[in-house]
Amino acid sequence: MRKQILVSNDDGITSKGIRALVEVAATFGDVTVVAPDKPQSGQGHAITLEHPLRLYGVDLFWDIPNVRAFECSGTPVDCVKLAKNVIAKGQQFDLCVSGINHGSNTSINIIYSGTMSAATEAAVEKIPAIGFSLTSFRHDADFNAAKHYVHHIIETALGKGMPESNLWNVNIPNLPLEEIKGMRVCRQAKGYWTEEFVQGKDPAGRAYFWLAGHFVCEDEGDDTDIWAIENGYVSIVPAMFDLTHYPALQPLRDLF
């Protein structure tokens, strides 16, 4: 039986990254694409509650066999929910892949990432899921090396399963294929963003604020996703959506 694969992202259905991902996914089975109709980066696990969602079939991938595609007015998580509960109601997907994101989703970025939130929502719905990111923000980024590793990782997930974790966060260095050293299974590096807000005024004289800042890595370990990327490796982090801090359970119980 052909595999059923769901594809989504946060950069929008017209992004170069999602086309690269669809091209790879279609070599493994039937593909259903449900992606935002506009960029939704940094939306995290947001869902739409205050206004109706729109969903339209599109022919952006007409040249790739066995692909049906829909654009959604909502967030990446909305896309996955609609895919499961409306478009493919009663059907089980074998895998959800999200991306390929323009930009890194290492370390704490997994929390903010719409790419990873689409994958996380699929995992919550008991669909094995993988989020893919390329460490380049360029609109004209070259995804050829990324496609090579995406193919290998999807093949492994479909063929051998995803032991213990049904959610992987994969980051691929922005390097030529021959310069990538291989893959590393890693932990998420400890880090944070120092926020700065650039203030200005619009033409009407009203104040606005534009989020800026820089990332600070507090982790010097050589087993992290950031170390892997900085040293030319593809990083694979088994992730989870259970946010319980288990070591704190008993000390907290002792307080109450």
Secondary structure per residue as TSV (DSSP state, phi and psi in degrees):
chain	resnum	aa	ss	phi	psi
A	1	M	-	360.0	137.8
A	2	R	-	-68.4	143.8
A	3	K	E	-71.9	146.3
A	4	Q	E	-108.4	117.4
A	5	I	E	-122.4	130.2
A	6	L	E	-99.5	133.3
A	7	V	E	-121.8	132.6
A	8	S	E	-143.6	-177.6
A	9	N	-	-168.6	-173.1
A	10	D	S	-123.1	-7.1
A	11	D	S	-83.6	-6.8
A	12	G	-	103.2	154.7
A	13	I	T	-68.3	-17.8
A	14	T	T	-94.5	4.5
A	15	S	-	-69.6	153.3
A	16	K	H	-66.7	-33.2
A	17	G	H	-66.4	-40.1
A	18	I	H	-71.3	-33.0
A	19	R	H	-62.3	-43.0
A	20	A	H	-60.9	-40.7
A	21	L	H	-68.2	-40.7
A	22	V	H	-63.5	-41.2
A	23	E	H	-58.5	-40.5
A	24	V	H	-73.6	-47.9
A	25	A	H	-59.6	-35.9
A	26	A	T	-66.9	-16.3
A	27	T	T	-76.9	-9.0
A	28	F	T	-108.3	-12.6
A	29	G	E	165.6	-157.5
A	30	D	E	-84.2	133.1
A	31	V	E	-114.8	132.2
A	32	T	E	-113.4	119.4
A	33	V	E	-103.1	124.9
A	34	V	E	-134.0	111.8
A	35	A	E	-140.6	158.9
A	36	P	E	-63.4	149.6
A	37	D	S	-81.3	-1.5
A	38	K	S	-154.7	163.6
A	39	P	-	-58.6	137.8
A	40	Q	-	-132.4	31.9
A	41	S	T	-61.1	143.2
A	42	G	T	75.9	11.0
A	43	Q	-	-79.8	-11.2
A	44	G	T	57.1	-139.3
A	45	H	T	-97.0	30.8
A	46	A	-	-64.7	145.4
A	47	I	-	-126.2	157.7
A	48	T	-	-94.2	122.7
A	49	L	-	-122.9	-25.1
A	50	E	S	-93.2	-8.9
A	51	H	S	-151.6	159.8
A	52	P	-	-69.5	153.8
A	53	L	-	-94.1	144.5
A	54	R	-	-111.7	142.7
A	55	L	E	-139.7	123.0
A	56	Y	E	-131.4	138.6
A	57	G	E	-72.1	141.1
A	58	V	E	-133.1	159.1
A	59	D	-	-113.7	31.7
A	60	L	T	-63.6	-22.7
A	61	F	T	-115.8	31.8
A	62	W	T	-58.3	-26.6
A	63	D	T	-86.7	-0.4
A	64	I	S	-110.5	119.5
A	65	P	T	-62.4	150.3
A	66	N	T	63.1	37.4
A	67	V	E	-126.3	130.8
A	68	R	E	-120.1	142.4
A	69	A	E	-137.2	146.1
A	70	F	E	-139.0	140.8
A	71	E	E	-105.3	143.7
A	72	C	E	-123.7	143.5
A	73	S	S	-79.2	-5.7
A	74	G	S	-100.4	-157.7
A	75	T	-	-85.1	170.7
A	76	P	H	-57.2	-38.4
A	77	V	H	-67.2	-40.4
A	78	D	H	-54.9	-41.5
A	79	C	H	-59.6	-45.1
A	80	V	H	-67.1	-41.6
A	81	K	H	-62.0	-43.2
A	82	L	H	-67.7	-37.1
A	83	A	I	-59.8	-46.4
A	84	K	I	-74.1	-41.6
A	85	N	I	-98.7	-12.4
A	86	V	I	-123.4	-62.6
A	87	I	I	-65.7	-44.3
A	88	A	T	-118.8	37.5
A	89	K	T	-57.3	128.6
A	90	G	T	86.8	-5.3
A	91	Q	-	-108.0	143.4
A	92	Q	-	-104.7	126.3
A	93	F	-	-80.0	141.1
A	94	D	S	-80.7	-25.0
A	95	L	E	-162.5	145.1
A	96	C	E	-116.4	131.6
A	97	V	E	-123.7	137.7
A	98	S	E	-124.8	138.5
A	99	G	E	124.6	-148.3
A	100	I	E	-72.5	122.6
A	101	N	E	-69.8	143.8
A	102	H	E	-85.4	100.8
A	103	G	S	118.4	155.5
A	104	S	-	-71.1	144.7
A	105	N	-	-124.4	39.2
A	106	T	-	-79.4	166.4
A	107	S	T	52.9	-138.7
A	108	I	T	-66.2	-13.4
A	109	N	H	-60.8	-20.0
A	110	I	H	-60.2	-29.2
A	111	I	H	-70.0	-39.0
A	112	Y	H	-87.1	-20.7
A	113	S	-	-68.5	124.7
A	114	G	H	-69.5	-33.0
A	115	T	H	-58.0	-50.9
A	116	M	H	-73.2	-27.7
A	117	S	H	-68.8	-34.3
A	118	A	H	-62.3	-44.7
A	119	A	H	-65.2	-41.1
A	120	T	H	-62.8	-42.5
A	121	E	H	-60.9	-40.8
A	122	A	H	-61.3	-43.1
A	123	A	H	-63.0	-39.0
A	124	V	H	-58.5	-35.9
A	125	E	T	-84.9	14.4
A	126	K	T	67.3	28.1
A	127	I	-	-104.7	120.1
A	128	P	-	-53.7	137.1
A	129	A	E	-144.1	147.8
A	130	I	E	-137.3	131.1
A	131	G	E	-102.9	130.7
A	132	F	E	-114.7	136.2
A	133	S	E	-137.8	142.2
A	134	L	E	-108.9	133.8
A	135	T	S	-80.4	56.4
A	136	S	-	-145.3	131.0
A	137	F	-	-93.6	0.2
A	138	R	-	-68.5	136.0
A	139	H	T	-62.0	-33.1
A	140	D	T	-99.3	28.1
A	141	A	-	-55.8	147.3
A	142	D	-	-90.6	116.6
A	143	F	-	-99.1	8.8
A	144	N	H	-63.4	-46.3
A	145	A	H	-65.4	-40.3
A	146	A	H	-60.0	-42.5
A	147	K	H	-60.4	-36.2
A	148	H	H	-58.9	-47.6
A	149	Y	H	-76.8	-33.8
A	150	V	H	-59.3	-43.9
A	151	H	H	-60.0	-46.6
A	152	H	H	-63.4	-41.7
A	153	I	H	-71.7	-41.6
A	154	I	H	-62.7	-43.5
A	155	E	H	-58.0	-41.9
A	156	T	H	-66.4	-45.6
A	157	A	H	-62.7	-42.9
A	158	L	H	-73.6	-35.1
A	159	G	H	-84.6	-36.1
A	160	K	H	-115.1	-7.7
A	161	G	-	85.5	179.9
A	162	M	-	-124.2	83.5
A	163	P	S	-60.5	133.3
A	164	E	S	71.7	-40.6
A	165	S	-	-121.6	134.0
A	166	N	S	-105.6	24.8
A	167	L	E	-145.1	119.3
A	168	W	E	-119.6	140.4
A	169	N	E	-109.8	112.5
A	170	V	E	-113.4	127.3
A	171	N	E	-120.8	138.0
A	172	I	E	-121.5	125.6
A	173	P	-	-66.2	147.2
A	174	N	S	-83.0	75.3
A	175	L	S	-134.8	157.0
A	176	P	-	-60.6	151.9
A	177	L	G	-53.0	-42.5
A	178	E	G	-69.7	-14.1
A	179	E	G	-96.9	-9.8
A	180	I	-	-80.0	129.0
A	181	K	-	-83.5	-14.0
A	182	G	E	139.1	-155.7
A	183	M	E	-120.9	147.2
A	184	R	E	-130.5	129.4
A	185	V	E	-82.9	124.1
A	186	C	-	-131.0	172.3
A	187	R	B	-102.2	163.5
A	188	Q	-	-73.7	127.7
A	189	A	-	-70.4	149.5
A	190	K	-	-82.5	127.7
A	191	G	E	-171.4	175.2
A	192	Y	E	-158.5	167.3
A	193	W	E	-103.4	132.8
A	194	T	E	-92.2	113.6
A	195	E	E	-85.3	141.3
A	196	E	E	-134.0	139.8
A	197	F	E	-113.7	117.2
A	198	V	E	-82.5	121.6
A	199	Q	E	-99.7	141.1
A	200	G	E	-149.9	-172.3
A	201	K	E	-130.5	138.7
A	202	D	-	-80.4	175.6
A	203	P	T	-58.0	-22.0
A	204	A	T	-88.7	2.4
A	205	G	S	85.2	7.0
A	206	R	-	-86.9	141.8
A	207	A	E	-72.5	143.4
A	208	Y	E	-135.0	162.7
A	209	F	E	-130.1	134.4
A	210	W	E	-120.1	121.5
A	211	L	E	-69.0	130.2
A	212	A	E	-137.6	-165.2
A	213	G	E	133.5	-171.7
A	214	H	E	-147.1	157.4
A	215	F	E	-87.5	138.5
A	216	V	E	-119.1	119.1
A	217	C	E	-94.7	122.9
A	218	E	-	-99.4	10.3
A	219	D	-	-119.0	120.5
A	220	E	-	-102.7	9.4
A	221	G	-	-67.1	151.5
A	222	D	T	-98.7	17.5
A	223	D	T	-118.4	21.6
A	224	T	B	-105.6	165.8
A	225	D	H	-66.6	-36.8
A	226	I	H	-66.9	-42.3
A	227	W	H	-59.7	-43.6
A	228	A	H	-59.6	-49.4
A	229	I	H	-62.2	-45.3
A	230	E	H	-65.9	-20.3
A	231	N	T	-108.3	17.4
A	232	G	T	85.0	20.9
A	233	Y	E	-111.8	151.9
A	234	V	E	-76.3	129.9
A	235	S	E	-99.8	137.0
A	236	I	E	-125.7	114.0
A	237	V	E	-112.1	119.8
A	238	P	E	-72.3	119.7
A	239	A	-	-108.6	175.9
A	240	M	-	-153.7	159.2
A	241	F	S	-111.9	2.3
A	242	D	-	-80.0	110.7
A	243	L	-	-93.5	10.4
A	244	T	-	-62.6	131.9
A	245	H	-	-93.5	90.9
A	246	Y	G	-60.1	-39.0
A	247	P	G	-60.9	-20.5
A	248	A	G	-88.7	-7.4
A	249	L	H	-60.7	-54.0
A	250	Q	H	-67.4	-45.1
A	251	P	H	-56.7	-36.2
A	252	L	H	-71.0	-40.2
A	253	R	H	-60.4	-36.6
A	254	D	H	-64.9	-25.3
A	255	L	H	-76.2	-24.6
A	256	F	-	-117.6	360.0
